C-alpha cells in the first residue's frame, strides 16, 4: 500500500489506480461507475469507462436496459479501454475499478494482458471460478489491490496532500483540509 508522509509519492500501481478512479467518474451507468486503464511499460496505452455506445442514450439519461442481472445498454470500461487502445496490449497491465466480469477478462486475456489489478468488488459471481482458472492457465496475475473503498479514498487523499506540498498545484491552499 501507500507509503506514509504528507508528501509521499504514489507508486506506479497506486498512481494508475487513482487514474482509474478519476476516469470512472465519467461512467454513465449508475449500477457501477467503473473504468479501466491499460498500461504497458509504465505508459498508458488505453483507457475507458462504462457507458453506452458513443452517441446513443446512456443509463443515466434513460435508465437501465436489464436482462437478468446485466444491463445491455452499457459497454464495460475494460471493453472501451481495449477499443480505445493505441498500442499492442501484449504484456500490458489492466487497472480496473471492481471485480472484472467474465467477458471482460476473456477480452483482456485475448489481447495479451498479463496482469489485472482491481479495487473493490462487484457482484460478478457468474464465472468467477472460470475467471480464476483462465488466469491461472494463461499465467495472468489477477490481483485485488484493496477490497475496502476507504483504502482508495485514503490513496486519493495521499495524492492530494502531496499536491499541497512544495511544487504542488494546491500549495497556496494551506487552509484547505484534505483527507
N, C-alpha and C positions, 0 to 999 in steps of 0.2 A: 504494500500500500504506500501511501504518500509519506515522504519524509517530513519531519517536524520543522517548525520555524516559519515566521511570518513571510520570509522571502524565499522559501523553499521552491525550487524549480520542479515542475512536474516531470516524471519520467515519461518515456515515449508512450507506453500503454495508457497512462493517466491522461496525457495530452490528447490522444486520439479518442479516448472515451469522452472527454469534455467536448470535443468537436462533435461527436455523435449525439450527445445530449442536446447541444445547441441546434444541430441540424434537425433533430426530432421535433423541435418547436415549430417547424414548417409543416409537419404532418397534418393531414386533413381528415383523419378518421379518429373520432373520439373514443373508440373502443380501446385503442392504444396508439399514442403518438410515438412512432418509432423511427429509427434511421439506421443506416449502415455506412461506415466509412471504410473504404478499401485502401490498403496501404501496402506498398512494396518498397523495400529499401528505405524506409522512413519517409517516403513521399506518398502523398495522396494520389491515387490513380482512379478513384471512383467514389462517388457519394450519392446517396439517395435517401429519401424519406417516404413514408407510406402515404398514399393518396390515389385518387382516381387517375385514369389515363389523362394526360395533358389535354386541356380544352374541354373535358367533359365535367358534368356536375360531380361534386365530391360529397362525401358523407356529411361534412359539417354544413353543407348547403341544403341537401335534400334528404338526409337520413341514410341509414344503412340498408343495403340490399342483401339480406341474410338468407342463406340456405344452410340449414343446420347451424353449426357454430361458426360458419365462415361468411365474411362479407365479400360478395362478388364484385362490388364496386371498387374495392381498394387493391392497388398493386403494392406489394410489400416493399419496405425500404431496401432489403437486400437485392431484390429483383431490379429496382430502379437504380441502385448503385452499379450493378452489373451493366445495365443498359446505358448508363452514363459514363462508363469507364473509358479511359483514354489510353490504356496500355494493356498488354498481355497480363493476365492475372495469375499466371502460374508462379507459385511461390509467395503469393500475397497473404496478408492477414486481413480478416474482416472484423471490425469493431461494431457490435450490434447492441441496440437497446432491447433488452428482454430476450427470452429464450427463442432462438430461431425455429421456424416451423420446418416440417419435413421437406416440403417442396423447395424452400429457400436453401436449406442445407444441400439438397441434391444439386441445385443450380451452382452453388458456391464450389462444391466438390468437382463438378463437371468442368468448371473454369480453372481448376488447379489451385484453389485456395488451400493453404496448408495449415492455417490456424484460424480459429474462430473464437473471439473473446466477446463475451456478452455480460451485461449487467442486468440485475433484476430477473424477473421470471414472468412468464405469461402462460396461461392455461392452454398449453400445447401438448397434452398428453398423447394425442394421436401420433403414433410413430416414434415416440421418444426412445424406445429401446432400439428401434431400427436406426435412428439417427446415431446413437452410440456405436452400434455395430458398423455402420458405414464408415464413420470417422476412424474407428479402430482399424478396419481393413485398409483404408486409404492412408493410414498413418497421419491423420489430421488431428491436431490438438484442439479439443473443444474445452474451453476454459471459462468458468464463471468468475468474473473479476470480483463481483460483490453481489450478494443476494438482497441486501438491505439498501433501499433508495437513499437512506440517510448517508451512507458512505459516498454516494455520488454527490449529494448536496455538500458534504464536507469537502470533497475534491474541488467543486466549483468555488467554494469559499477560499480554499487554499490558492487557487489561481487568481482570484480577485484580490486577495491580500497581497500577493506578490506584485500586483499592478498598482498597489498603494505605496509601494516602496520606491526608493530612488530609481529613477528611469522609467517608472510605470505611468501609464496614462492617468491614473487616479491619484497620483502622489500629492496633489494640491487639495484633495478632499479628505484631509485628516479627520474631520469631524464625522465622516460617514462611517457608520458601523457595518462592517462586512463580516458575516459568519465568523 
